[in-house]
Amino acid sequence: MTAEHPYPVAGDRPVDQAKRRAAAKVAAHTRWAHEDDRRAATQAARDGLQRRFEDEVDPHRQLDPVERARRVESAKRAHFTRLARMSAESRAARKKSA
């Protein structure tokens, strides 16, 4: 199935989403196959997510560090629970349309 990409890509030609996904998978697997330390390679992303939640619950860093950590943990749980709910809803909608 060929679909138009929502943004101009390579002269606005049609993009086959299945081919695009396959190419992305190959790229990801190739990258991880050559990565010596996956944890170190993704540390910056984890640090950024931690900062995002800290900024959300205590933007001026006025809370006691223990209280901030407790609130950050709750914000993370809410975020990931929200993602899980959206994922389940998406799967259910796909199942209905199939």
C-alpha positions as CSV (number, residue, x, y, z in Angstrom):
1,M,0.0,0.0,0.0
2,T,1.5,3.3,-1.0
3,A,0.6,6.5,1.0
4,E,1.5,10.1,0.7
5,H,4.0,11.1,3.4
6,P,2.6,14.0,5.4
7,Y,5.7,16.1,4.7
8,P,7.5,16.7,1.5
9,V,10.0,13.9,1.0
10,A,12.2,13.5,-2.0
11,G,10.2,15.7,-4.3
12,D,6.9,14.8,-2.8
13,R,6.7,11.4,-4.4
14,P,4.6,8.7,-2.9
15,V,6.3,6.8,-0.1
16,D,5.6,3.1,0.5
17,Q,5.2,3.0,4.3
18,A,6.1,-0.8,4.5
19,K,9.4,-0.2,2.7
20,R,10.1,2.8,4.9
21,R,9.5,0.8,8.0
22,A,11.6,-2.1,6.7
23,A,14.5,0.3,6.0
24,A,14.2,1.9,9.4
25,K,14.4,-1.6,11.0
26,V,17.5,-2.5,9.1
27,A,19.1,0.8,10.2
28,A,18.2,0.3,13.8
29,H,19.4,-3.4,13.9
30,T,22.6,-2.4,12.1
31,R,23.3,0.4,14.6
32,W,22.7,-1.9,17.6
33,A,24.7,-4.7,16.1
34,H,27.8,-2.4,16.2
35,E,27.2,-0.8,19.6
36,D,29.5,-2.0,22.3
37,D,27.6,-0.5,25.2
38,R,23.9,0.0,24.6
39,R,23.3,1.5,28.1
40,A,26.0,4.2,27.5
41,A,24.6,4.9,24.0
42,T,21.1,5.6,25.4
43,Q,22.2,7.4,28.7
44,A,21.7,10.9,27.2
45,A,18.1,10.0,26.4
46,R,17.4,8.7,29.9
47,D,19.0,11.8,31.4
48,G,16.8,14.0,29.2
49,L,13.6,12.2,30.2
50,Q,14.6,12.5,33.9
51,R,15.1,16.2,33.5
52,R,11.8,16.5,31.7
53,F,9.9,15.0,34.6
54,E,11.9,17.0,37.1
55,D,11.1,20.2,35.2
56,E,7.4,19.2,35.2
57,V,7.2,18.6,39.0
58,D,9.8,21.1,40.3
59,P,10.8,23.6,37.6
60,H,12.7,25.9,40.1
61,R,14.3,23.0,42.0
62,Q,12.8,24.2,45.3
63,L,11.6,20.9,46.6
64,D,13.6,18.7,48.9
65,P,15.5,16.1,46.7
66,V,13.6,13.2,48.3
67,E,10.2,14.8,47.7
68,R,11.2,15.7,44.1
69,A,12.2,12.1,43.5
70,R,8.9,10.9,44.8
71,R,7.0,13.2,42.6
72,V,9.1,12.4,39.6
73,E,8.4,8.8,40.1
74,S,4.7,9.5,40.1
75,A,4.9,11.6,37.0
76,K,6.8,8.9,35.2
77,R,4.2,6.3,36.2
78,A,1.4,8.5,35.0
79,H,3.2,9.1,31.7
80,F,3.9,5.5,31.0
81,T,0.4,4.4,32.1
82,R,-1.0,7.0,29.7
83,L,1.2,5.5,26.9
84,A,0.0,2.0,27.7
85,R,-3.6,3.1,27.6
86,M,-3.1,4.8,24.2
87,S,-1.3,1.7,22.9
88,A,-4.2,-0.6,24.0
89,E,-6.8,1.7,22.4
90,S,-4.8,1.8,19.2
91,R,-4.5,-2.1,19.1
92,A,-8.3,-2.4,19.8
93,A,-9.1,0.0,17.0
94,R,-6.9,-1.9,14.6
95,K,-8.5,-5.1,15.6
96,K,-12.0,-3.7,15.0
97,S,-11.0,-2.4,11.5
98,A,-9.4,-5.8,10.5
